[in-house]
Amino acid sequence: MKHDLVWFKRDLRIEDNAALNLAAQNNNPLILLYILEPQLWQQPDLSKRHYDFLSECLVELESDLKKLGHKLIIRIGEAL
């Protein structure tokens, strides 16, 4: 069975999300993924405040997707 993958990287919303809308039109099961990249978060221009905001956005995204019957998969690692 074919699946469509939507990798949430910067756009963490479901409204007006082009990749999500396109994948949903294919009627294939969706794999909805966010990768928390530790190396990215060690950069000097990112702070705990940024991380806290990201965490809030992920909670909201997870809730929005759950209402639509989907699950957000969150993994930790470097996206190569």
C-alpha positions in Angstrom: 0.0 0.0 0.0 1.3 3.4 -0.9 1.6 6.1 1.7 2.2 9.8 1.4 4.7 11.4 3.7 4.3 15.0 5.0 7.4 16.2 6.8 6.6 19.2 9.0 9.7 21.3 9.2 8.9 25.0 9.4 5.2 25.2 8.6 3.5 23.7 11.6 0.0 24.5 10.7 -2.7 22.6 8.9 -4.5 25.5 7.3 -3.0 26.6 4.1 -0.3 24.0 4.3 0.4 23.2 0.6 2.2 19.9 1.2 -0.5 18.6 3.6 -3.3 19.6 1.2 -1.6 18.0 -1.8 -1.0 14.7 0.1 -4.6 14.6 1.4 -5.9 14.9 -2.2 -4.2 11.6 -3.1 -6.4 9.6 -0.7 -3.4 7.5 0.4 -2.7 6.9 4.1 -0.6 9.8 5.5 2.6 9.6 7.5 2.8 12.9 9.3 6.3 13.5 10.6 8.2 16.1 12.6 12.0 15.6 13.3 13.5 17.4 16.2 17.1 18.0 15.2 19.4 18.4 18.2 22.2 19.9 16.2 19.9 22.6 14.9 18.9 23.5 18.5 22.5 23.9 19.6 23.1 26.9 17.3 23.8 30.1 19.2 20.9 32.1 17.7 18.3 29.7 19.2 17.2 29.9 22.8 14.9 28.2 25.3 12.2 30.7 24.3 12.4 29.4 20.7 12.2 25.8 21.9 9.3 26.6 24.2 7.4 28.2 21.2 8.2 25.2 19.1 6.9 22.9 21.8 3.6 24.8 22.0 3.2 24.7 18.2 3.8 21.0 18.1 1.2 20.4 20.8 -1.3 22.5 18.8 -0.4 20.7 15.5 -0.8 17.3 17.2 -4.2 18.3 18.6 -5.4 19.7 15.2 -4.3 16.5 13.4 -5.9 14.3 16.0 -9.2 16.1 15.4 -8.9 15.1 11.8 -8.2 11.4 12.7 -4.4 11.6 12.1 -1.4 11.1 14.3 1.8 13.2 14.3 5.0 11.2 14.6 7.7 13.0 16.3 11.3 11.7 16.1 14.6 13.0 17.5 17.7 12.9 15.2 19.5 14.6 12.4 17.6 14.8 9.2 20.1 14.1 6.5 
